[in-house]
Amino acid sequence: MIQGKVGHKSLIWKSSPQGKSGEAVVIVDSKEQRVRWVKDEQGLWIETEKGFFGFDVRKSVSDEGQAHYLLNQRNQDTQISHAGFLKAGEEKDASS
């Protein structure tokens, strides 16, 4: 399970997305829905009940070893910075 926030939305992936493409159940702001994804060289495409969305993804790692992601939504002026995700059992500390 992966949980985190993207922008103002809370996400919980009930199973970790693995491989170049696949399908999973994701809880978005307490609502369960099925999503599909396809990874490409720059990021990924996600299909939800609200449509098909593409994101370029860049990863950086802080001095403390915490991974953060910068997401640029394709064909939009939307950018989400400092997206971080926790694996099952991890807890967010006060500095995160």
N, C-alpha and C positions, 0 to 999 in steps of 0.2 A: 504494500500500500504506500502511496505517495500522497502527502498533503502539503498544501501551501496556499499562497494568495497570488493572484495575477490581477494587478490593479486593485479594485475594490471587491473582486469576486473571490470567495473561498472555494478551493478545489480539493477533492479527495478522490484519487484514482484508486478504485478497489483492487485493481491489479496493475502492476507496473507495465507501461508500454515497452515492448521489446520487439526488436526486428525492424525491418524497413517499413512494414505496414501492419495494420491489425485493427482490432476492435476491442473496446473495453467499456465497463460501466464506470461513470464518473459522477460524483455528487458535487453539484455546483450550487452554492448557497442553499444547502439542505435539500435540493431537488435532484433525484437520481435520473440520469439519462445515459443512453448508449451513444458512444462516439466512435468514429473511425479516424485513423491517422495514416499518413504516408510521409515518410522522411525523404528529403532530397539533400543535395550538397550544402545548401545554405540554411536549411531549417526544416520546417514541416508544414503540412496541410492538415487541418482538422475539420472533419465534417460533424456537425451537431444538428439537432432538430431546428436550429435557427439559420443554418446555411453552411457554406464551405469557406474556411478562413485560412489564409496562408501567413506564415510568420518566418522572418529571417531571425536566426537565433545566434547570439554571440555569448560565449561563456568567459567569465573572469573569475579569478580566485583571490580572495583577500589575503593579507599577511597571516591571518589566523587559520587559513586553509578552507574557509567557507566559500562555496561556489555561489556565484550570482550570475544571472542571465539578463541580457538586454534583448528584448523582443521588439521587432519592427513589423507591424502588420502590413502585409503586402497590399498595394493599391489603396492605401489609406495613409493619413498623417498621424497614425496612432503609434506611439512608442511607449513601451513599458520597461522601466529600468529597475534594477536591483530585485528582480524576481528571484525568489529563493524557494527551495522545496525541502521538506523534511522527509526522511524515510521513516517507516513505522518504528516506533520506539525512541526516536530522537525527540528532543525538546528544544524549543527556541529559547535562547538565553536572553538576558536583558539587553545585551549589546547588538542583537540582531535586528 
